[in-house]
Amino acid sequence: MTYSDPESGEILEFITNLKGLDALTIALLYKNRWVIEVLFKQIKQNFELKYFLSDSENGIKIQIWVALILNLLFTVLHKRVKEAEDFSTMVMVAAKNLCSYVSLEKFLLHTEAYFKSIFQKDLKNVQTELFFSG
């Protein structure tokens, strides 16, 4: 199958088994292939899809959909918080703090302030415990 790029005039040849599609569609699929590959790599690295939690088809689909939704949410958050760490670090911080009541967006925007407030609270608790436990 051949496709002539209107911008560059380059003629591209594709070998495919998708006989029902036109050349433009095949060219767009190949063009967007690397975007899809990057998405799959990001999901596999950050969302534990190395093994499936279920043996049923529905359970596997649910696990994949959850990973896709999480990836979308973290991508939006990562774009909103421009000063944030890289994507993988942000996902790891969220995973480590699943049981805390902290806004991830505020935490990423004001990391130093959160650490100061957390450590000051811990110091007050330690001082109180030392004072009343003796």
N, C-alpha and C positions, 0 to 999 in steps of 0.2 A: 504494500500500500504506500503511495507517495503523497506528500503534502508540500505545497509551495508556500513558504512563509511570505505573507504580503509585505512585511516591514523590511526584511533583509533580502528577499528574493531567493533565499536558499531553498533548495529542494531536499526534503527530508524523506527517508525511506524507513518504513516500519515493518517489522515482521510480527504478525499477531494472529491469534486464532479467533479474534472477535470480528467475524466476517460481517455481522449485521450493522456495524457502526461505520460512520463516514470518517474520512481522513482527518478532518478538523477535530472530531471528538477524540480520536486516537492520539493526535498530537497534544491535545490538552491533558489527556491522561498521563502521558509521558512527562510533560512539563511539570505537572503537579505531583508526580511520583515522589520526589525528594521531600516535599513538604509532608507528605503522608509518612514517609520513612522516619523523618525527624519526630513526628508525633508519636509513632509507635515506640521509638527509642526512649523518648521522654517518659511515656507511660510505663514501659517495662522497667526503667531505672528507678522510678519514684513510687510506684504503687503496687509492689509485691504481686505481680502476675506470673511469678516463676512457677507456682503450682496453684491448682484450683481447689477451692474449699468444698466443692460439691462434685458428684459424679454425674448429676443429671444435666441435660442440655439447658434447662431453665436456670439452674443454679449458676452455671458457667456464664450464661448471658447476663444474669444479674450482676455477677462480679465484674464483668467487662463494662457494663453500663455504669456501675458505681465508679470504676476507675476513670472512665471518660468524663463523667460529671465532675469528679474531684479535679481532674486535670483542667477542665474548663474554669471551675471556680478559682483554682490557684493561678491560672493564667490571667484572669481578670484582676485578681488581687495583686499579682506581680506587676501588671501594667499600671495599676492605680498607685502603687507605692514605688515610686521611681528610685528611691534610695535603698530599696530592699536588697538583701543579699541575693545571690543567684537562686534560681528556681529550686534546685535540689536542697539547698540549705533551708529555704523557706518551708518546704514540705517536711523536712526532718524536724525543724523546730515545732511545727504544728503537731506532728506525730508524737513527739516527746511530751507535749503539753495538752494532751487530749482531755485530761481530767481537771484542768484549771479553768477558771472563769475569766479569761483574758481575751480581749478583742485582738485577734491576730493582726488586723490592719493597724490598730493603734500601737500595738507592741512593735511592729516593724517600723512605724513612723517615729516612735519615741523610745527606742530601745534603752538608751542610757537612763532616761527618767524612770522607766519601769524597773530596771535593775536597782536603781537607788532606792525607790520606794519599797521594793521587796526586801532589800537588805536592811533598810531602816526598820521595817516591821519586824524582821527576824531579830535584829539587835534588841528592840524593845521587848520582844517576847522572851529572849534569853535573859535580859536584865531582870524582867519580872519573875521569871522562873527561878533565877538565882536568888532574888530577894525573898520570895515567899517559900522556897523549898528548904531553906536553911533552918 
